Every structure is written in structure tokens, then in C-alpha cells.
Amino acid sequence: MAVAALQPKDDPFYSYTGPRALESIAPGTVLKTRSFPYHIFGLPTLLETTQLLHSQPPGLTVGSADGDAVFDGVDGTSDRRRHA
């Protein structure tokens, strides 16, 4: 049974709760990570994906965080996808 993914606004992963103000953290700094099995059309694959939450440059969106997903293949290759 497939479970619907949370929207970013409803997913606590996208909420930064660290002790430092985001404005004081260098852009691109990884704030959180999480890994999970990768599925295609609901079918499991041999891939695992690691999602990164990182700080944004202040001029872009001050006080926000964004996420990337890194798809690591069994052959050692990686593919980074931007969360929009």
C-alpha cells in the first residue's frame, strides 16, 4: 500500500529548529539529512536516496531552508535533484 508524501509545508523535515539563526549559517550548509528506499511507480528499487536540507543564500530567501535529494546507485553513481 502506497502512502502519500507530505507536502513540504506539512513535513517537519523542512522546519529548521537549530539553535543558530539561519542568517548566521553559511549558504549551502547541510542542516538535516534523511535516507529512505527509492521507489519508481510504487515499486521498490535497489537504490537509496538521501535528502538534504540546506540553508539558502540570504539574498535569495532570507530565513528559509530548501531540500535536495541525492540518488545513489548501486554502481556508486549519484544524481542530485533539486526540491522546488
N, CA, C and O atoms as a CHARMM CRD file, in Angstrom:
* protein
*
  336
    1    1 MET  N      0.84000  -1.18100   0.00000 PROA 1      0.00000
    2    1 MET  CA     0.00000   0.00000   0.00000 PROA 1      0.00000
    3    1 MET  C      0.88100   1.23900   0.00000 PROA 1      0.00000
    4    1 MET  O      1.77000   1.37300   0.84100 PROA 1      0.00000
    5    2 ALA  N      0.64100   2.13500  -0.93100 PROA 2      0.00000
    6    2 ALA  CA     1.42000   3.36900  -1.03700 PROA 2      0.00000
    7    2 ALA  C      0.91100   4.40700  -0.03900 PROA 2      0.00000
    8    2 ALA  O     -0.28500   4.49900   0.23500 PROA 2      0.00000
    9    3 VAL  N      1.83100   5.16600   0.48200 PROA 3      0.00000
   10    3 VAL  CA     1.49800   6.24500   1.40800 PROA 3      0.00000
   11    3 VAL  C      1.81400   7.56200   0.71600 PROA 3      0.00000
   12    3 VAL  O      2.90900   7.73500   0.18000 PROA 3      0.00000
   13    4 ALA  N      0.87300   8.48400   0.72300 PROA 4      0.00000
   14    4 ALA  CA     1.08800   9.77500   0.08200 PROA 4      0.00000
   15    4 ALA  C      2.15300  10.56400   0.82800 PROA 4      0.00000
   16    4 ALA  O      2.16600  10.60500   2.05900 PROA 4      0.00000
   17    5 ALA  N      3.04100  11.18500   0.07100 PROA 5      0.00000
   18    5 ALA  CA     4.09400  12.00500   0.66800 PROA 5      0.00000
   19    5 ALA  C      3.49000  13.29800   1.19800 PROA 5      0.00000
   20    5 ALA  O      2.54500  13.84500   0.62900 PROA 5      0.00000
   21    6 LEU  N      4.05500  13.76900   2.29400 PROA 6      0.00000
   22    6 LEU  CA     3.62300  15.05000   2.84900 PROA 6      0.00000
   23    6 LEU  C      4.06600  16.18800   1.94200 PROA 6      0.00000
   24    6 LEU  O      5.11700  16.10500   1.30500 PROA 6      0.00000
   25    7 GLN  N      3.28200  17.23400   1.88300 PROA 7      0.00000
   26    7 GLN  CA     3.69200  18.44600   1.19500 PROA 7      0.00000
   27    7 GLN  C      4.78300  19.11100   2.03500 PROA 7      0.00000
   28    7 GLN  O      4.75400  18.99700   3.26000 PROA 7      0.00000
   29    8 PRO  N      5.74300  19.80100   1.41400 PROA 8      0.00000
   30    8 PRO  CA     6.81200  20.42900   2.18900 PROA 8      0.00000
   31    8 PRO  C      6.31800  21.30200   3.34700 PROA 8      0.00000
   32    8 PRO  O      6.94000  21.32400   4.40900 PROA 8      0.00000
   33    9 LYS  N      5.21500  22.01200   3.15500 PROA 9      0.00000
   34    9 LYS  CA     4.70200  22.87100   4.23600 PROA 9      0.00000
   35    9 LYS  C      4.19300  22.06200   5.42800 PROA 9      0.00000
   36    9 LYS  O      4.09600  22.59200   6.53400 PROA 9      0.00000
   37   10 ASP  N      3.86600  20.77900   5.21500 PROA 10     0.00000
   38   10 ASP  CA     3.35000  19.92400   6.28100 PROA 10     0.00000
   39   10 ASP  C      4.38900  18.94500   6.82100 PROA 10     0.00000
   40   10 ASP  O      4.12400  18.22400   7.78200 PROA 10     0.00000
   41   11 ASP  N      5.56500  18.91900   6.20500 PROA 11     0.00000
   42   11 ASP  CA     6.60600  17.96000   6.56800 PROA 11     0.00000
   43   11 ASP  C      7.57900  18.60700   7.55400 PROA 11     0.00000
   44   11 ASP  O      8.23300  19.58800   7.20100 PROA 11     0.00000
   45   12 PRO  N      7.69300  18.08900   8.77000 PROA 12     0.00000
   46   12 PRO  CA     8.58800  18.69400   9.76500 PROA 12     0.00000
   47   12 PRO  C     10.06100  18.67600   9.34300 PROA 12     0.00000
   48   12 PRO  O     10.86500  19.42200   9.90200 PROA 12     0.00000
   49   13 PHE  N     10.42300  17.84600   8.37700 PROA 13     0.00000
   50   13 PHE  CA    11.80400  17.82600   7.89400 PROA 13     0.00000
   51   13 PHE  C     12.23400  19.20300   7.40100 PROA 13     0.00000
   52   13 PHE  O     13.39700  19.57700   7.55600 PROA 13     0.00000
   53   14 TYR  N     11.31700  19.95800   6.81100 PROA 14     0.00000
   54   14 TYR  CA    11.64200  21.26200   6.23800 PROA 14     0.00000
   55   14 TYR  C     11.65200  22.39100   7.26200 PROA 14     0.00000
   56   14 TYR  O     11.89900  23.54100   6.89700 PROA 14     0.00000
   57   15 SER  N     11.39500  22.10200   8.50900 PROA 15     0.00000
   58   15 SER  CA    11.41900  23.12000   9.56400 PROA 15     0.00000
   59   15 SER  C     12.76800  23.09200  10.26300 PROA 15     0.00000
   60   15 SER  O     13.14900  22.08000  10.85100 PROA 15     0.00000
   61   16 TYR  N     13.47800  24.18700  10.19900 PROA 16     0.00000
   62   16 TYR  CA    14.75900  24.28500  10.88300 PROA 16     0.00000
   63   16 TYR  C     14.50400  24.71800  12.31900 PROA 16     0.00000
   64   16 TYR  O     13.84200  25.72600  12.56400 PROA 16     0.00000
   65   17 THR  N     15.02900  23.95700  13.25700 PROA 17     0.00000
   66   17 THR  CA    14.81900  24.25300  14.67700 PROA 17     0.00000
   67   17 THR  C     16.14400  24.30600  15.43100 PROA 17     0.00000
   68   17 THR  O     16.17400  24.14300  16.65100 PROA 17     0.00000
   69   18 GLY  N     17.23000  24.53200  14.71500 PROA 18     0.00000
   70   18 GLY  CA    18.54400  24.57800  15.34600 PROA 18     0.00000
   71   18 GLY  C     18.71300  25.80700  16.22900 PROA 18     0.00000
   72   18 GLY  O     17.89900  26.72900  16.18600 PROA 18     0.00000
   73   19 PRO  N     19.77700  25.81600  17.03100 PROA 19     0.00000
   74   19 PRO  CA    19.99600  26.90900  17.97600 PROA 19     0.00000
   75   19 PRO  C     20.48600  28.21200  17.33200 PROA 19     0.00000
   76   19 PRO  O     20.30700  29.28600  17.90600 PROA 19     0.00000
   77   20 ARG  N     21.10500  28.12900  16.14100 PROA 20     0.00000
   78   20 ARG  CA    21.62600  29.33500  15.48300 PROA 20     0.00000
   79   20 ARG  C     20.60300  29.89900  14.50800 PROA 20     0.00000
   80   20 ARG  O     19.83600  29.15200  13.90000 PROA 20     0.00000
   81   21 ALA  N     20.59400  31.22000  14.36200 PROA 21     0.00000
   82   21 ALA  CA    19.72300  31.86200  13.37700 PROA 21     0.00000
   83   21 ALA  C     20.18300  31.46500  11.98200 PROA 21     0.00000
   84   21 ALA  O     21.38400  31.42100  11.71400 PROA 21     0.00000
   85   22 LEU  N     19.23800  31.17400  11.09000 PROA 22     0.00000
   86   22 LEU  CA    19.58900  30.77700   9.72700 PROA 22     0.00000
   87   22 LEU  C     20.46700  31.81700   9.03400 PROA 22     0.00000
   88   22 LEU  O     21.34200  31.46200   8.24300 PROA 22     0.00000
   89   23 GLU  N     20.24000  33.08600   9.32500 PROA 23     0.00000
   90   23 GLU  CA    21.00800  34.14900   8.69100 PROA 23     0.00000
   91   23 GLU  C     22.48500  34.07500   9.04300 PROA 23     0.00000
   92   23 GLU  O     23.31700  34.60900   8.31000 PROA 23     0.00000
   93   24 SER  N     22.83300  33.42000  10.15600 PROA 24     0.00000
   94   24 SER  CA    24.22800  33.33000  10.58400 PROA 24     0.00000
   95   24 SER  C     24.91700  32.05500  10.07900 PROA 24     0.00000
   96   24 SER  O     26.09500  31.83900  10.36100 PROA 24     0.00000
   97   25 ILE  N     24.19800  31.21900   9.34200 PROA 25     0.00000
   98   25 ILE  CA    24.74500  29.96100   8.83100 PROA 25     0.00000
   99   25 ILE  C     25.12500  30.14900   7.36600 PROA 25     0.00000
  100   25 ILE  O     24.35000  30.69700   6.58300 PROA 25     0.00000
  101   26 ALA  N     26.32000  29.69400   7.00000 PROA 26     0.00000
  102   26 ALA  CA    26.80000  29.85500   5.62500 PROA 26     0.00000
  103   26 ALA  C     25.85100  29.18600   4.62800 PROA 26     0.00000
  104   26 ALA  O     25.36700  28.08200   4.87900 PROA 26     0.00000
  105   27 PRO  N     25.57900  29.85600   3.48700 PROA 27     0.00000
  106   27 PRO  CA    24.72200  29.26400   2.46200 PROA 27     0.00000
  107   27 PRO  C     25.25500  27.90600   2.02300 PROA 27     0.00000
  108   27 PRO  O     26.45900  27.72500   1.84500 PROA 27     0.00000
  109   28 GLY  N     24.34600  26.96400   1.85100 PROA 28     0.00000
  110   28 GLY  CA    24.71000  25.63100   1.42000 PROA 28     0.00000
  111   28 GLY  C     25.04400  24.67500   2.54600 PROA 28     0.00000
  112   28 GLY  O     25.27500  23.49100   2.30000 PROA 28     0.00000
  113   29 THR  N     25.07400  25.16700   3.78900 PROA 29     0.00000
  114   29 THR  CA    25.35600  24.30200   4.92900 PROA 29     0.00000
  115   29 THR  C     24.23100  23.29400   5.09600 PROA 29     0.00000
  116   29 THR  O     23.05900  23.66900   5.11400 PROA 29     0.00000
  117   30 VAL  N     24.57900  22.01600   5.21800 PROA 30     0.00000
  118   30 VAL  CA    23.57200  20.97400   5.41800 PROA 30     0.00000
  119   30 VAL  C     23.05300  21.06700   6.85200 PROA 30     0.00000
  120   30 VAL  O     23.82500  20.99700   7.80900 PROA 30     0.00000
  121   31 LEU  N     21.74300  21.22600   6.98500 PROA 31     0.00000
  122   31 LEU  CA    21.10200  21.36400   8.29100 PROA 31     0.00000
  123   31 LEU  C     20.54000  20.04300   8.79600 PROA 31     0.00000
  124   31 LEU  O     20.56200  19.77500   9.99700 PROA 31     0.00000
  125   32 LYS  N     20.03400  19.21200   7.88000 PROA 32     0.00000
  126   32 LYS  CA    19.43800  17.91500   8.22700 PROA 32     0.00000
  127   32 LYS  C     19.62000  16.96400   7.05300 PROA 32     0.00000
  128   32 LYS  O     19.78200  17.40100   5.91300 PROA 32     0.00000
  129   33 THR  N     19.59400  15.66600   7.33000 PROA 33     0.00000
  130   33 THR  CA    19.55900  14.64400   6.28300 PROA 33     0.00000
  131   33 THR  C     18.56800  13.56400   6.69000 PROA 33     0.00000
  132   33 THR  O     18.28000  13.37200   7.87200 PROA 33     0.00000
  133   34 ARG  N     18.05900  12.86900   5.69400 PROA 34     0.00000
  134   34 ARG  CA    17.25800  11.67600   5.94300 PROA 34     0.00000
  135   34 ARG  C     17.39100  10.77300   4.73000 PROA 34     0.00000
  136   34 ARG  O     17.46700  11.24800   3.59700 PROA 34     0.00000
  137   35 SER  N     17.41800   9.47300   4.97000 PROA 35     0.00000
  138   35 SER  CA    17.56900   8.48900   3.90600 PROA 35     0.00000
  139   35 SER  C     16.37500   7.54400   3.90600 PROA 35     0.00000
  140   35 SER  O     15.77900   7.26400   4.94600 PROA 35     0.00000
  141   36 PHE  N     16.04500   7.06500   2.71900 PROA 36     0.00000
  142   36 PHE  CA    14.94600   6.11700   2.59300 PROA 36     0.00000
  143   36 PHE  C     15.06700   5.38200   1.26700 PROA 36     0.00000
  144   36 PHE  O     15.73000   5.86800   0.35100 PROA 36     0.00000
  145   37 PRO  N     14.42600   4.19900   1.14900 PROA 37     0.00000
  146   37 PRO  CA    14.45900   3.44300  -0.11200 PROA 37     0.00000
  147   37 PRO  C     13.77700   4.23200  -1.22700 PROA 37     0.00000
  148   37 PRO  O     12.80200   4.94600  -0.99200 PROA 37     0.00000
  149   38 TYR  N     14.29500   4.09500  -2.42700 PROA 38     0.00000
  150   38 TYR  CA    13.73600   4.78900  -3.57800 PROA 38     0.00000
  151   38 TYR  C     12.79400   3.85400  -4.33200 PROA 38     0.00000
  152   38 TYR  O     13.12000   2.69600  -4.59100 PROA 38     0.00000
  153   39 HSD  N     11.62500   4.37800  -4.67700 PROA 39     0.00000
  154   39 HSD  CA    10.62200   3.60700  -5.40800 PROA 39     0.00000
  155   39 HSD  C     10.32400   4.29700  -6.74300 PROA 39     0.00000
  156   39 HSD  O     10.36900   5.52300  -6.84000 PROA 39     0.00000
  157   40 ILE  N     10.02400   3.50800  -7.75200 PROA 40     0.00000
  158   40 ILE  CA     9.59000   4.03100  -9.04300 PROA 40     0.00000
  159   40 ILE  C      8.21700   3.43300  -9.32900 PROA 40     0.00000
  160   40 ILE  O      8.05600   2.21400  -9.37500 PROA 40     0.00000
  161   41 PHE  N      7.24400   4.29400  -9.51900 PROA 41     0.00000
  162   41 PHE  CA     5.85700   3.86600  -9.73600 PROA 41     0.00000
  163   41 PHE  C      5.38800   2.92600  -8.62900 PROA 41     0.00000
  164   41 PHE  O      4.64900   1.97400  -8.88400 PROA 41     0.00000
  165   42 GLY  N      5.82400   3.20000  -7.40100 PROA 42     0.00000
  166   42 GLY  CA     5.40900   2.40800  -6.24900 PROA 42     0.00000
  167   42 GLY  C      6.16100   1.10700  -6.06000 PROA 42     0.00000
  168   42 GLY  O      5.88800   0.36300  -5.11800 PROA 42     0.00000
  169   43 LEU  N      7.10900   0.82100  -6.94700 PROA 43     0.00000
  170   43 LEU  CA     7.88000  -0.41900  -6.85800 PROA 43     0.00000
  171   43 LEU  C      9.25200  -0.13100  -6.26100 PROA 43     0.00000
  172   43 LEU  O      9.91000   0.83000  -6.65900 PROA 43     0.00000
  173   44 PRO  N      9.68800  -0.95200  -5.31000 PROA 44     0.00000
  174   44 PRO  CA    10.99900  -0.71900  -4.70300 PROA 44     0.00000
  175   44 PRO  C     12.12300  -0.98200  -5.71100 PROA 44     0.00000
  176   44 PRO  O     11.99300  -1.80600  -6.61600 PROA 44     0.00000
  177   45 THR  N     13.22300  -0.25800  -5.52700 PROA 45     0.00000
  178   45 THR  CA    14.41600  -0.45000  -6.36000 PROA 45     0.00000
  179   45 THR  C     15.58600  -0.78900  -5.43100 PROA 45     0.00000
  180   45 THR  O     15.42300  -0.85100  -4.21200 PROA 45     0.00000
  181   46 LEU  N     16.73900  -1.00200  -6.00800 PROA 46     0.00000
  182   46 LEU  CA    17.93900  -1.24100  -5.21000 PROA 46     0.00000
  183   46 LEU  C     18.60500   0.06500  -4.79000 PROA 46     0.00000
  184   46 LEU  O     19.67600   0.05400  -4.18400 PROA 46     0.00000
  185   47 LEU  N     17.97700   1.17500  -5.11000 PROA 47     0.00000
  186   47 LEU  CA    18.53100   2.48800  -4.80200 PROA 47     0.00000
  187   47 LEU  C     18.06700   2.98900  -3.44100 PROA 47     0.00000
  188   47 LEU  O     16.98000   2.65300  -2.97100 PROA 47     0.00000
  189   48 GLU  N     18.90800   3.79100  -2.82700 PROA 48     0.00000
  190   48 GLU  CA    18.51300   4.51300  -1.61500 PROA 48     0.00000
  191   48 GLU  C     18.75100   5.98200  -1.90100 PROA 48     0.00000
  192   48 GLU  O     19.73700   6.33900  -2.54600 PROA 48     0.00000
  193   49 THR  N     17.86800   6.82800  -1.43400 PROA 49     0.00000
  194   49 THR  CA    18.00900   8.26200  -1.62300 PROA 49     0.00000
  195   49 THR  C     18.26700   8.92900  -0.28000 PROA 49     0.00000
  196   49 THR  O     17.72900   8.52400   0.75000 PROA 49     0.00000
  197   50 THR  N     19.09300   9.94800  -0.31700 PROA 50     0.00000
  198   50 THR  CA    19.34900  10.75000   0.87900 PROA 50     0.00000
  199   50 THR  C     18.91200  12.16400   0.57200 PROA 50     0.00000
  200   50 THR  O     19.36700  12.76600  -0.40100 PROA 50     0.00000
  201   51 GLN  N     18.03900  12.69100   1.39400 PROA 51     0.00000
  202   51 GLN  CA    17.54400  14.04300   1.20500 PROA 51     0.00000
  203   51 GLN  C     18.31300  14.96800   2.13500 PROA 51     0.00000
  204   51 GLN  O     18.53600  14.65500   3.30400 PROA 51     0.00000
  205   52 LEU  N     18.71400  16.11200   1.59400 PROA 52     0.00000
  206   52 LEU  CA    19.46700  17.10100   2.35500 PROA 52     0.00000
  207   52 LEU  C     18.63500  18.36000   2.52700 PROA 52     0.00000
  208   52 LEU  O     18.00900  18.83000   1.57700 PROA 52     0.00000
  209   53 LEU  N     18.62700  18.89700   3.71300 PROA 53     0.00000
  210   53 LEU  CA    18.03500  20.21200   3.95800 PROA 53     0.00000
  211   53 LEU  C     19.20100  21.15100   4.16700 PROA 53     0.00000
  212   53 LEU  O     20.04000  20.91300   5.03600 PROA 53     0.00000
  213   54 HSD  N     19.27000  22.21600   3.38400 PROA 54     0.00000
  214   54 HSD  CA    20.40500  23.13500   3.48800 PROA 54     0.00000
  215   54 HSD  C     19.93300  24.56900   3.52700 PROA 54     0.00000
  216   54 HSD  O     18.81700  24.88400   3.11600 PROA 54     0.00000
  217   55 SER  N     20.80200  25.43800   4.02900 PROA 55     0.00000
  218   55 SER  CA    20.47000  26.85500   4.11200 PROA 55     0.00000
  219   55 SER  C     20.56400  27.49000   2.72900 PROA 55     0.00000
  220   55 SER  O     21.30100  27.02500   1.85900 PROA 55     0.00000
  221   56 GLN  N     19.80400  28.55500   2.54900 PROA 56     0.00000
  222   56 GLN  CA    19.79100  29.30100   1.29400 PROA 56     0.00000
  223   56 GLN  C     20.64100  30.55400   1.44700 PROA 56     0.00000
  224   56 GLN  O     20.81400  31.04400   2.56300 PROA 56     0.00000
  225   57 PRO  N     21.17600  31.08700   0.34400 PROA 57     0.00000
  226   57 PRO  CA    21.86800  32.37200   0.41600 PROA 57     0.00000
  227   57 PRO  C     20.90100  33.45100   0.88800 PROA 57     0.00000
  228   57 PRO  O     19.75200  33.47100   0.44800 PROA 57     0.00000
  229   58 PRO  N     21.33500  34.35000   1.77400 PROA 58     0.00000
  230   58 PRO  CA    20.44200  35.38300   2.31700 PROA 58     0.00000
  231   58 PRO  C     19.73100  36.21800   1.26500 PROA 58     0.00000
  232   58 PRO  O     18.56700  36.57000   1.46000 PROA 58     0.00000
  233   59 GLY  N     20.38200  36.54600   0.16600 PROA 59     0.00000
  234   59 GLY  CA    19.75000  37.36700  -0.86100 PROA 59     0.00000
  235   59 GLY  C     18.64300  36.65500  -1.61300 PROA 59     0.00000
  236   59 GLY  O     17.82100  37.30400  -2.25900 PROA 59     0.00000
  237   60 LEU  N     18.60500  35.32800  -1.54100 PROA 60     0.00000
  238   60 LEU  CA    17.61500  34.55500  -2.28000 PROA 60     0.00000
  239   60 LEU  C     16.30000  34.46700  -1.51300 PROA 60     0.00000
  240   60 LEU  O     15.27100  34.94900  -1.98700 PROA 60     0.00000
  241   61 THR  N     16.32900  33.86300  -0.34600 PROA 61     0.00000
  242   61 THR  CA    15.14500  33.78200   0.50900 PROA 61     0.00000
  243   61 THR  C     15.63800  33.76300   1.95900 PROA 61     0.00000
  244   61 THR  O     15.92000  32.69600   2.50400 PROA 61     0.00000
  245   62 VAL  N     15.73900  34.89900   2.55900 PROA 62     0.00000
  246   62 VAL  CA    16.26800  35.01500   3.91700 PROA 62     0.00000
  247   62 VAL  C     15.40100  34.25500   4.89700 PROA 62     0.00000
  248   62 VAL  O     14.17500  34.37000   4.88100 PROA 62     0.00000
  249   63 GLY  N     16.05200  33.47200   5.75400 PROA 63     0.00000
  250   63 GLY  CA    15.33900  32.76100   6.80600 PROA 63     0.00000
  251   63 GLY  C     14.61100  31.51900   6.34200 PROA 63     0.00000
  252   63 GLY  O     13.70100  31.05000   7.02400 PROA 63     0.00000
  253   64 SER  N     14.99500  30.97000   5.18600 PROA 64     0.00000
  254   64 SER  CA    14.32800  29.76000   4.72400 PROA 64     0.00000
  255   64 SER  C     15.34700  28.65300   4.52800 PROA 64     0.00000
  256   64 SER  O     16.55600  28.88000   4.57300 PROA 64     0.00000
  257   65 ALA  N     14.84600  27.48000   4.31600 PROA 65     0.00000
  258   65 ALA  CA    15.70600  26.33400   4.02700 PROA 65     0.00000
  259   65 ALA  C     15.10700  25.61000   2.82800 PROA 65     0.00000
  260   65 ALA  O     13.92100  25.75800   2.53200 PROA 65     0.00000
  261   66 ASP  N     15.91600  24.84400   2.15600 PROA 66     0.00000
  262   66 ASP  CA    15.48100  24.14900   0.95600 PROA 66     0.00000
  263   66 ASP  C     16.03000  22.73900   0.99500 PROA 66     0.00000
  264   66 ASP  O     16.89400  22.43300   1.81700 PROA 66     0.00000
  265   67 GLY  N     15.54400  21.88000   0.12700 PROA 67     0.00000
  266   67 GLY  CA    15.99000  20.49000   0.15200 PROA 67     0.00000
  267   67 GLY  C     16.46300  20.00000  -1.19200 PROA 67     0.00000
  268   67 GLY  O     15.96500  20.42400  -2.23500 PROA 67     0.00000
  269   68 ASP  N     17.42100  19.10900  -1.16300 PROA 68     0.00000
  270   68 ASP  CA    17.89300  18.38100  -2.33200 PROA 68     0.00000
  271   68 ASP  C     17.74000  16.90900  -2.03200 PROA 68     0.00000
  272   68 ASP  O     17.74500  16.50400  -0.86900 PROA 68     0.00000
  273   69 ALA  N     17.60800  16.12200  -3.04900 PROA 69     0.00000
  274   69 ALA  CA    17.63300  14.66600  -2.89100 PROA 69     0.00000
  275   69 ALA  C     18.83300  14.14600  -3.66200 PROA 69     0.00000
  276   69 ALA  O     19.07700  14.56900  -4.79200 PROA 69     0.00000
  277   70 VAL  N     19.57400  13.24500  -3.06900 PROA 70     0.00000
  278   70 VAL  CA    20.72500  12.63800  -3.72000 PROA 70     0.00000
  279   70 VAL  C     20.41000  11.17300  -3.92000 PROA 70     0.00000
  280   70 VAL  O     20.18300  10.44400  -2.95400 PROA 70     0.00000
  281   71 PHE  N     20.39400  10.73500  -5.17100 PROA 71     0.00000
  282   71 PHE  CA    20.08600   9.35600  -5.50200 PROA 71     0.00000
  283   71 PHE  C     21.39500   8.62600  -5.74500 PROA 71     0.00000
  284   71 PHE  O     22.10600   8.93300  -6.70200 PROA 71     0.00000
  285   72 ASP  N     21.72200   7.66300  -4.89000 PROA 72     0.00000
  286   72 ASP  CA    22.94800   6.89200  -5.03500 PROA 72     0.00000
  287   72 ASP  C     22.63000   5.54400  -5.64500 PROA 72     0.00000
  288   72 ASP  O     21.81000   4.79300  -5.11600 PROA 72     0.00000
  289   73 GLY  N     23.28600   5.23300  -6.77000 PROA 73     0.00000
  290   73 GLY  CA    23.08300   3.96100  -7.44400 PROA 73     0.00000
  291   73 GLY  C     23.96800   2.87500  -6.86300 PROA 73     0.00000
  292   73 GLY  O     24.96600   3.16300  -6.20200 PROA 73     0.00000
  293   74 VAL  N     23.60400   1.63500  -7.10800 PROA 74     0.00000
  294   74 VAL  CA    24.38900   0.50700  -6.60700 PROA 74     0.00000
  295   74 VAL  C     25.77300   0.46900  -7.25700 PROA 74     0.00000
  296   74 VAL  O     26.67900  -0.18100  -6.73600 PROA 74     0.00000
  297   75 ASP  N     25.94700   1.15700  -8.38900 PROA 75     0.00000
  298   75 ASP  CA    27.24500   1.19300  -9.05800 PROA 75     0.00000
  299   75 ASP  C     28.11300   2.34800  -8.57400 PROA 75     0.00000
  300   75 ASP  O     29.19000   2.57700  -9.12300 PROA 75     0.00000
  301   76 GLY  N     27.66500   3.08100  -7.55600 PROA 76     0.00000
  302   76 GLY  CA    28.44500   4.17700  -6.99300 PROA 76     0.00000
  303   76 GLY  C     28.17500   5.52900  -7.61800 PROA 76     0.00000
  304   76 GLY  O     28.77700   6.52000  -7.20600 PROA 76     0.00000
  305   77 THR  N     27.28700   5.60300  -8.60300 PROA 77     0.00000
  306   77 THR  CA    26.95800   6.87600  -9.21700 PROA 77     0.00000
  307   77 THR  C     25.95300   7.62900  -8.35800 PROA 77     0.00000
  308   77 THR  O     25.22300   7.02500  -7.57300 PROA 77     0.00000
  309   78 SER  N     25.91700   8.94500  -8.50900 PROA 78     0.00000
  310   78 SER  CA    24.97300   9.78000  -7.76400 PROA 78     0.00000
  311   78 SER  C     24.27800  10.72800  -8.72000 PROA 78     0.00000
  312   78 SER  O     24.82600  11.10600  -9.75600 PROA 78     0.00000
  313   79 ASP  N     23.05700  11.10600  -8.35300 PROA 79     0.00000
  314   79 ASP  CA    22.27500  12.06300  -9.12400 PROA 79     0.00000
  315   79 ASP  C     21.60300  12.97700  -8.11100 PROA 79     0.00000
  316   79 ASP  O     20.84700  12.50900  -7.26000 PROA 79     0.00000
  317   80 ARG  N     21.87400  14.28500  -8.19300 PROA 80     0.00000
  318   80 ARG  CA    21.28700  15.23900  -7.25500 PROA 80     0.00000
  319   80 ARG  C     20.10100  15.91500  -7.91700 PROA 80     0.00000
  320   80 ARG  O     20.20200  16.40700  -9.04100 PROA 80     0.00000
  321   81 ARG  N     18.96700  15.93800  -7.20900 PROA 81     0.00000
  322   81 ARG  CA    17.75000  16.58200  -7.71600 PROA 81     0.00000
  323   81 ARG  C     17.35700  17.68700  -6.75400 PROA 81     0.00000
  324   81 ARG  O     17.44800  17.52500  -5.53700 PROA 81     0.00000
  325   82 ARG  N     16.93100  18.78000  -7.28800 PROA 82     0.00000
  326   82 ARG  CA    16.54900  19.95200  -6.51300 PROA 82     0.00000
  327   82 ARG  C     15.07500  19.87100  -6.14400 PROA 82     0.00000
  328   82 ARG  O     14.23400  19.57700  -6.99300 PROA 82     0.00000
  329   83 HSD  N     14.76000  20.13400  -4.87400 PROA 83     0.00000
  330   83 HSD  CA    13.36500  20.21500  -4.44300 PROA 83     0.00000
  331   83 HSD  C     12.88500  21.61900  -4.72300 PROA 83     0.00000
  332   83 HSD  O     13.50000  22.58900  -4.28000 PROA 83     0.00000
  333   84 ALA  N     11.79300  21.73700  -5.45200 PROA 84     0.00000
  334   84 ALA  CA    11.29500  23.06600  -5.81000 PROA 84     0.00000
  335   84 ALA  C     10.12100  23.44200  -4.92800 PROA 84     0.00000
  336   84 ALA  O      9.56100  24.52900  -5.07600 PROA 84     0.00000
